[in-house]
């Protein structure tokens, strides 16, 4: 986000922000509840959790890892992969927030394991999420099937392809401040906090 630092504050196991945010909107409350539901099914293992994005004390979006890193089905002996998701609140779209959130999740992933493949999915069309991923160096690697969205594009990023290059030694580890509203999704783009299991999507609407 131009000129302003973006911070991530963790969403706890009970669905509450780690830092006291003060009043939150109904949309944010819905997302927090959905994230808690995801934890019940997928587990709560830091840092592979959901986060609220904060700029100057205001919640501007939300992002998450869909699960803990796991082997890829077609290459079980190779590097593990982790899928990211993000959603920008409508009032803050068009300011580079989706890109900043995705970049922060990448940093967190590689702080844990520099060999991880960071994955994302988008609808099979050119859209805002597509541009976010390309900007960060993701490559379209295959078509995939998502139970909710159907056919999707699968994107992957390895550390060597990141833009700009991100040495592991320089990765940020802070997840902080607090603020107000927030929402959620995967590297797809949708139109509101419709969450399959509580995590963000990246599938049907502009997220940057």
C-alpha positions, -999 to 999 in steps of 0.1 A, spaced: 0 0 0 16 32 -12 32 52 16 17 32 45 30 1 62 7 -29 63 8 -52 93 -9 -85 100 -25 -94 133 -33 -130 139 -69 -144 143 -68 -165 174 -82 -201 177 -115 -186 191 -119 -163 161 -108 -132 179 -81 -108 168 -49 -111 188 -47 -74 192 -77 -55 206 -93 -39 175 -121 -20 192 -155 -21 174 -157 -43 143 -182 -43 114 -207 -71 109 -187 -83 79 -156 -86 99 -174 -105 127 -188 -129 101 -153 -136 88 -138 -140 123 -165 -166 130 -159 -184 97 -121 -185 104 -128 -201 138 -149 -227 120 -120 -234 97 -97 -239 127 -121 -265 141 -119 -285 109 -83 -279 98 -66 -272 132 -48 -241 146 -11 -243 139 9 -211 138 19 -195 115 -5 -213 92 -35 -194 103 -57 -164 93 -47 -128 98 -63 -93 97 -45 -67 77 -41 -33 94 -30 1 80 -27 31 103 -49 14 129 -77 4 105 -86 -31 93 -84 -31 55 -85 -68 46 -78 -103 56 -56 -131 45 -48 -167 54 -30 -199 48 -56 -225 37 -38 -253 57 -4 -263 70 22 -271 43 17 -305 27 34 -327 1 21 -322 -34 2 -353 -47 21 -356 -79 55 -351 -63 53 -364 -27 91 -365 -23 96 -329 -35 92 -296 -17 60 -291 2 34 -265 -8 11 -242 11 -19 -223 -4 -26 -186 4 -58 -166 3 -66 -129 7 -95 -104 5 -95 -66 5 -125 -48 20 -143 -30 -8 -137 4 6 -99 -1 3 -97 -18 -31 -74 -4 -57 -46 6 -33 -23 -24 -36 -35 -40 -4 -40 -75 -19 -5 -75 -32 9 -64 2 -11 -91 20 0 -118 -4 36 -106 -1 34 -108 37 21 -144 36 49 -153 13 74 -138 38 59 -158 67 60 -190 47 96 -186 37 106 -175 72 94 -210 83 108 -229 53 126 -213 23 120 -244 2 82 -241 4 62 -237 -28 35 -210 -22 4 -218 -42 -28 -199 -51 -59 -205 -72 -79 -181 -94 -108 -183 -117 -97 -193 -152 -98 -157 -165 -77 -126 -164 -87 -106 -133 -73 -86 -104 -61 -117 -85 -43 -129 -116 -24 -96 -118 -15 -97 -81 0 -131 -85 19 -123 -117 33 -91 -101 48 -112 -73 63 -137 -97 37 -166 -95 35 -189 -125 4 -205 -139 12 -242 -137 -20 -261 -143 -58 -263 -143 -72 -276 -111 -107 -284 -96 -120 -267 -66 -152 -281 -49 -168 -247 -47 -156 -228 -78 -151 -257 -102 -122 -253 -127 -95 -229 -116 -60 -219 -125 -33 -232 -102 -4 -208 -95 29 -215 -78 58 -194 -65 93 -206 -55 117 -183 -37 139 -180 -68 110 -165 -88 98 -140 -62 96 -103 -74 116 -86 -60 140 -114 -48 134 -120 -11 164 -134 8 153 -156 37 175 -137 61 155 -105 54 120 -119 59 98 -100 83 82 -120 112 60 -94 129 23 -98 129 9 -68 146 -14 -38 150 -50 -35 154 -77 -14 138 -113 -18 125 -130 -37 97 -119 -66 76 -130 -95 52 -116 -128 36 -109 -149 5 -84 -172 -15 -62 -163 -46 -95 -162 -64 -120 -133 -62 -155 -132 -50 -180 -107 -38 -183 -108 -1 -171 -130 27 -182 -163 12 -157 -186 27 -153 -223 21 -144 -233 56 -136 -197 66 -105 -188 47 -102 -161 21 -108 -166 -16 -92 -149 -46 -117 -154 -74 -142 -129 -86 -137 -93 -79 -109 -67 -78 -87 -73 -48 -61 -46 -54 
